[in-house]
Amino acid sequence: MIKGKKLKLPDRLGSLVVGFDDKDDDSRGSGSALDFGEELEIIQPNGFRSDRESETDAEDDEVQQEATVKKKMEVLDEELEHHGRHPRHQKDGSSHISVMKTIEDDEKRSDIEYEISQKVINLEKLQRIVSTGLPEGGNLRPTVWKLLLGYLPPYRDLWEKELVENRQKYAKLKEELLLTPSELARIKEEAFQSNGHNNADDSTDGPLIRHHISQEDHPLSLGKASVWHQYFEHMEIAEQIDRDLQRTHPEMKFFSGETSFGRRHRESMRNILLLFSKLNPAIRYVQGMNEVLAPIYYVFSTDIDVQNASNAEADSFACFVRLLSDSVDHFCQQLDNSSVGILSTISRLAELLKANDEELWRHLEFTTKVKPQYYAFRWITLLLTQEFNLQSILRIWDSLLSNPFGVQEMLQRVCCSMLLCVKTRLLSGDFAANLRLLQHYPDIDIEHLLKVAQELSPDTSSYRLSL
């Protein structure tokens, strides 16, 4: 269980400088975001040779490759026509790239399906495959994320048993912690009467017994030990959760719609966050946790397996706790200046930037004085969930969750990559322009961003955050 810790975050994470709020969104205008490095080259499936061979061999290889691609395209066209869709015709280079990407995704999907079908899952191999992203289709992400987060054991035969036990535990926790004191009292009274009736040794009628109501059980009690005082306190937290859930991906009806569908999802997420708050009284609920929960709950709720989807709430709770356990110290204000606190983590990000691009580091640190805590606090604490749209977040999280050195190590790399990919704009900007850019990160090629992150040098200096 997560140890009790507490962190008071500002109402709007990341907006730590007066005068810069969400209304300033000019940085998302024109201009390329891919200023660092070069554009990704298209790599053919069979790779390429370091030395040029004879022109005849090259032509033969090209002809053979074209024939292979054409054959696979014909197969794809037949499948599309079979499902009542228009076939893809190779009209230009972009169509060719699209076909090659489809083939690569099919191969990766087959590899992952094979790995997770084994009696004993090779997690290291699965991590290597998933680090480059999960292909769309095939309903892979729900199962793979549960494996990467340790919710499902690597032994496939134990999956059903583990799922049943964990889902039953969650149901019991909800019954014990999410009921009102009145409902709890009624259940206790019914159990008491049932037990008293079963233990009666004679039928002699006696006087009615007046049950004593302690001060702690009285609804008007102000004592901190009062169950009613604790209940009302958690109701205030529940109201904050409800407000935040209304703002969770408002562009998606899945989260914010006023249909029974949308309300059901918000109720499930509310249960998860409120239960987490009650189980961790020193941390409770911190604004922004709803954003961290959203990708997990969305993935599990959209599982095409009906039974898994119907248990998305229980599965999401367990995985949410596991995910936060890797960064729980960032939510503890008392640890801010410790080696495991948020300021230390931000300092390591600055070290990573300095090691990979000292020019950009100096420009941000000394020239424009855009301190990393102005923007990286939100990036790190909320795992980038407020910087990108949901589909991009899912792709980034594939790499975060599959990193063998942990989520935080890969998160540092991605955050550093985000700075490097807008280097030109940062070097030409002043304090105000750079702050707007980093607090409202522009659209970017996510694969390029993650490629830069993977190629970063891990060496760091002894730089420490200046406050």
N, C-alpha and C positions, 0 to 999 in steps of 0.2 A: 504494500500500500504506500502511496506517496506520503512522505512526511509533511506535516503541517508547516506551511510557510505562507508569507503574505507579501503581496506586492500591490501598491497603489499606482495604477497607470493613469495617464491623462485621459480625458473623455475621448479624445481623438488621437490615437497613437500616431506618432510621427510628426504631428503638427506642434512641434515644441518651440517654434519661434513665432512671436507675435507678428501678425500681419500677413502670414502665409496660410491660407486655408484651401479647402477643396475647390473653391470657386475659380482659383487661378489655374487654369489648365491649358495655358497657351503652349506649353512645351510639347504637346502632342500634335503640333502642326506639321508643316512640311519639313523635309530634310530626312536624310537616311540615318537610321539608328545604328547601322553596322559600320561604325567608324574604325573599330579596332580589328586588325588582321585583315585577311582576305576572304572573299566569298568562298563558300564551300564548293569544291569541284564535284562533279558527278562521277562517281566511281562505278565502273562497270562490274557486274557480278563476278566475273572471272579475274578481276584485278587487272594490272598492267605491268609490262616488263620494263626493267631498268635500261636495257640495251635494245636499240632498234635492230630487228632482225631483217631478213631479206624481204623485199617488197612483195614477192610472191607469197611467202608465208603469211605476211600481214593481210594480204587480200583474201587468202584462204580462210584465215581466222575470222575476218570480217564477214565473209559470206556465210560461214558456219554459224556465227553469232546471230546474224540477221535472220537466218532460217529458223534458229531456235526461238528467237523472240517472236517471229511471225507465227510460228506454230503455237506458242503459248497465248498469243493474242487471239488466235482463232478459237482456242479452247475457252478463253475468257468471253469472247463474243457469243459462243454457243451457250455458255452458262447464263449470260445476261439475257439472251433471247428466250431461254427456257423459263426464266422468271418474269418474262413480260417487259423487260427493259431494253432500251436501245443499245445496240453493240457499240463498242468504242472503235473508232476508225483512226488510224495513225495518219493524221493530216499534217503534223509538224513535229518539231523537236520536243515540244512540251508534252505531246501525247506519248512520245517514246519514253520520256522520263517518267511519266505517270504509270506506264505499263511496267517499267523496270521497278518502280517503287512498289507496285502491287505484287510483283513476283517476290521481291525481297520480304515484304510483309507476310506473304503466304509461307515462305520458308521459315521465318522467325516464329510465326504462329505454330507451325508444325513442331518446331524444336521445343517450344514451351509446353505444348500439349503433351509431348512425349515425356518431358521431365516431370511434370506434375502427375503423370499417370503411373509413375514408378511406385513400387511398394515403399521404397526409402528415397525421399527426395534429396537430390544433391543440391543443397542450398547455395554453395559456392558457384556452381555452374549456372544455377538459375539467376543468381545475382548478376553474373557476367552478361547473360543474355538480356535481362530486363534493364540493365544500366543504359542501353541504347534506346529504350522506350518500348512500351507494349503496343503491338499493332491493334488497330481498331477491329472490332468484330471478334467473334469467338468466345465472348464472355470470360475473358481471362483475368481481368484486373481484380475482381472480387476475391477470387481464390489466391492469386499471386500475392496481393497485398496482405492477406491474412497470414500467409506463409512468411513473408518478409518481416512482418511485425511480431512473429512468434505466437500468434493466436492459434494457428493450426500447427501441430507438431510435424516434424519431417516424416514420421511414420504414417503412411496413408491409412492403415488399418485402424488407427486410433482417432481418426477425424470425427466420425459419428459420435463416439463416446464423449470426446472433449466438447463438441458443440452442444450436445444435450445437457451435459453437466453445467457448462458456462451459462447457457440460456436459462436453466432452472435457477441458478444462483442469482442471476439478474432479476428474474421475476420475484424471487424472495426478497431481495433488497428493495425493490419497488414497493412491495406489500408492507414492509417494515418501516420504510423511511419517507414514503411519499403520501401516506395517509394522513388525514387531519387528526388532531387529538381526540375529537369526538368519535371518529370512526374507530380509532384505536381503543378508546374506552368501551365502546359498544362491543367490539370483538372480545376484549378481556372479560367483560361482564357476561357475555354469552358463554365463554369458556368456563368462567367461575360457576355459573348456575348449572351448566352441564356437569361439571365435576362434582358439585355439591349434591346434585340429584343422584348421581351414580354412587356416591359414598354414603348416602343416607342409610342408617342401620335400623331405623324404626319409622313408623308412620305417625308418630306423635306430632301434633301441630304445636308450634311454638310461636312466640311473638315475632312480629316483623323486625328485621334488622335494618337499622339506618346506616347506610354506608358513609363512612367519613370521607370527605373530599379534602385532600391536603392543599396547603397554600400553593404548592408547585403545580397542582392540577387545575387551579382556578383560572378561568379565561382572563380575569382582570389583574392577575398577579404580575407584578413588575420585576420579580426576582429573576436573575439570569438563569437559574436552574429550572424555572418553570417551563413545562413543555409547551404551553401556549405562547410564552414570550419567545421561545425559539422558533415556534411555528410562524408567528407574525414577522420575525426577523427574516426568515427564509422566504416569506411571501414578498418582501421588498426586493430580495434578490431575484425572485421569479418574475417580478414586474420588469426589472432591468433586462433579464434574459428575453422576455417577450418583445421589448422594444428593439433589442439588438437583432433578434430573429427576423423582425419585419424589414430590417435593412440588409439582410444577408442575400447577396446576389439578387437585388430587386428586379433585374432584367429577366429573371427566370421564374416562371409560374410554379416550377417545382418547389421553390422555397417561399415565394411571396404571394402566390395566387390566393384569392379569397374563395376558391372552391373547396369542397370537402377534401379533395386530394392535397391541396397546399396546406390546409389547416392541420391535416393529419401528420404531415411531415414536420411541421413546426412543433406540434405537440410532442412528437417523439424526441426531437432535438431538445426541447425544453426539459423533458424528463431526464435525459442524459446529463445535461449541464447542471440541473438542480440536484440530481443525485451525486454528481461529482462534488458539488459544493458542500453537501451535507457530510460526505465521507472525508472531506479534507477541510475542516473548519478553520484552519489557520491560513489557507490559501483562498478558499471559497471560489466564487466565480469572478473572473477578471474579464472586463470588457475586451472583446476580441477573440475569446475562446470559441465563440460561435463560428468565427471564420475558419478556425483550425478544424473544427468538427465537420464543417460542411462537405469538404471533398470526400471524407471517409463515409459519411452517411449517404451521400449521393451515389457513390460507387456501389455500396452494399444494397441500397434500395432498388437500384436498377439492374440487379442480378436477374438474369432470365430464369434462374432456378426459383420456382415459386416459394418453396419452403425457406430457402435462404433469404429471399426478399422479405418474407413475412417476419423474419427474425432479425431484420436489419438494425433495429433499435438495440437489441442486446449485443449483437456483434460489434456495432459501432462504439458502444460504451467501452467494451473491453479493449478495443484497438485504440480508442481515443486516450485511455489511461496509459497504455503502453507507449504511445507516441509522445505524450507529455512527459513521461518519466525521464526521457532523454534530455529534456530542457527545463525541468521544473525549477531548477535553481534560478533561472531567469525571471521567475515570477516572485522571487523572495527579495523584498526590499532590503532586508538586513544583510543580504549577501552581495549587494550591488558592487561593493569594493573588494570582494574576496576573489580568489583565483577561479571560482566557479560561477561568479555573478555575471550579469549582463554586460557590465562595463569591461570586464576582462575579455569576454567574448568579442565585443566590439573592437577592443585593442588588437586582438589577434587578426581580425579582418584588416585593420590598418597595417599590421605587419606583413600580411600576405600581399597587400597592394604594393607596399614599399619594395618587397622582394621581387616583384614582377614588373613594376613600372614606377621607378622612383620619381620620374618627372611628374607624372600625374599625382602621385602622393604628395609631393612638395607643393604643387599648385593648389590642391584642395586644402592641405594642412596650413600652409603659411601665406600663400598669395591671396586666395579668396576666403580663407578661414571657415570653410564649410566643414565643420567637425562631423565625424562619422555618426555620433550619437543623434544628430539632427535627422538622419534618414535611416540608418542601419538598425536603430532600435526597433522600429516596426518591421523591417525586413526579417530580422532574426527571430523576434518574439512570436510573430504570427506566421512564420515559415513561408513568407512571400505570398500569402493568400490574398492580400489586398493590392498587389502590384500587377496582377495579370488576370485574364479571364479564366473561367473554370477549366476549359479544355487545356489551356496552357499550364495551369496549375497541376492537372493530372499528369501531364507529361513530365514536368519538373519533379513531381513527387515520385515518379517511377525511378528516377535517378537518385533522389534522396534516400528512399527506402531500401534501395538495392545496394547502396554503398557499403562495402565490407567494413569500413572504418567508422560507420555510424552516420546518422542523419546530419549531425552538426558539422562534421568535417566536410561533407559535400555541400552543405548550405553555405559555409564560408567561401568555398570555391565559386559557387554560383553568384553570391553577392559581389565578390571581387570581379568576376566576369561582367557583371552588370555595369560596373564602373568602367572597365576597359572597353566595352563595346560602345560607349558614348564618349570616349576619350576626346575626340576632336571638339565636340560641343562643349565639354567641360573645360578644356584648355582655353577656349575662346570666350567663356562666360565669366560673369562676375558673381558675387555672392548671391544676389537675388535670383539670377537666371539659373545658376547651378542648383540652388536649393529647390526651385520649382521643378527643375528637370528630375531631380532625384526623389522628390516627394510625389511626383506624378510621372512615373517611369513610362517612356514611350513604347509603342508597339515594336516588336523585334522578332527576328527569326529565332525561335526557341532552340532549334537544333544547332544553330550557329552559336548561340549563347552557351549551351551545354558543352559544345565541342571546345570552346575557349576555356571553360571551367575545368574540363578534364585535362587540358594541356598545361595548366598552371604549375609553376614550380612550387613545391611544398616548403621550400626553405624560407625561414622568416628571421627577422632581426630581433633585437631586444626592445623594440619600440613599445612604449606604454602610452595609453590614452591621456592626453592633457586636458584638464578640466578647467 
